[in-house]
Amino acid sequence: MKLLTVLILFLGININSMGHNVSIKSLQDTSMVYDFPEQMAQFPGGPDDMDDFIRRNMQVPANLSGAERSGKIYVEFIVEKDGTLTNFAIRRSSNSKLDSAALDIVKKMPNWLPGKMRGKSVRVKQTIPIVFVTT
């Protein structure tokens, strides 16, 4: 009896899916995030322009003193297929105030050139360091 029930259930699922052309792969591709696509996403103008952008937009919080004003923060984000940046996260922290300042810099960035796989734009995970140095 149990075998008959399982068999009927299995046949019912197969019959229902025969009339529909559902592509699970296409649904998964929209949310796939690549760590190392064939062509990495990049800041418009390249790494030198990104460094300039970071320097121009860097603001060390005024209420920090001494060693608190220095640190390296790693910010992770996703470059979407259209180049927009989303899903910001701190991967390595210095202190909460510098972390917040680093996030502010990255959130101000213009759209990036998206990464590519087989000639198509894909979502790419990026991590960049933001270095605060006291002078």
N, C-alpha and C positions, 0 to 999 in steps of 0.2 A: 504494500500500500504506500509506504514512504517512497519507494523507488518510482512508483507510478506518479505520485505527486511531484517529485523532483523532475521527472521526465516531462510532465505537462507544463510545469513552470518554465523549464528550459525551452521547450518548443514555443510557448507563448511569447517569450522574450525574443526569440529568433524571428518569429512571424511578424511581431510588431516592428522590429528593426529592419525588416526586408524592404518595406515601402519607403523608408526614410534614408536619405543619403547624408548621414551625419559624419563630419570629419572631426574627430577628437583632436587630431594633430594640429589643426588650424586654431583651435581654442587654446592649446598649450603654447603655441608659438607667440601669441600676443603677450603672455606674461613671462616668457623665458628671459632671464637676465644672464648675459654672457660676462665671464671674467676676462677671457682672452679671445675676442673675435678675430677674424682674419684681418680686419682693419680696425684699430682702436679708435674710440671717440677722442676728439681733441679740441682744446680751446681754440677759438678762431684766431689765426695768426701764429699759433704754435706755442711752445713752452716759454720762449722769451717774452712774448706778449702777455702770457699768463702771469709770469713773475712781475712784470711791470704793473699789471692790474692789481695784483696782491699788494705790492708796495704802495700804490696810490690810494688804496682803500683800507689800509691797515690803520687802526686806531686802538692804541693800548689804553685800557680803562684807566682813568685818572686816579682812582682810589687804590691803586696797587703800588707797592713800594719794593725797591731792591730786587731780590731774586724772583719775586712774584711777577715781575714785568717781563721775564724771559721764559721761553718754553717752546716746545715743538708739539703741535697738535695735528693729529691725522684725522682728516674729515673724509668720510665715505659718502657717496651719493650715487644715484643712477642717472645716466644720460639716456633720456627717452629717445624713441625713434625720430621725433621731431626736433631733437636737440635740447629740449628743456631739461632742467635739473630737478630731481625729486628725491624723496626718501633720504634726507640728510641725517647723518649719525656721526658721533665722535667715536673713533676707533681707538685712539690713544690720547689721553687727557693730560693736561698740565695743571690747570686749576679751573674752577667753574667760570671765572670771569674771562680768562683767555679763551676758554672753549667757546663761550658765547660770542666773543669778538671774532674768532675764526669762522664760526658758522655764519655770522653776519657777512663776512667777506665773500664766502662761497655762494651764499644766497643772492648776492648782488651780481654775480657773474652773468654775462650774456649767454644766450643759447650756444651750445657747443656744436661742432660738426659730429653727427652721430656715427657710431661704429657700424661696420658692415660685415655681413656674412653672405657669401655668394652674390654680392652686388646689391643686397637689400639692407636697408637700415634696420638695426636691431638695438635692443636695450642693453646697455653696458654698465657694469659696476666699476666705479673709479674711486680711488683713494689718493688724496694729495696731502702733502705736509704743508702746514702754515707755521712759519717760524717767526717768533717774536724775539727780538734781541735788544737788550738795553744798550744804549750808546753813551 
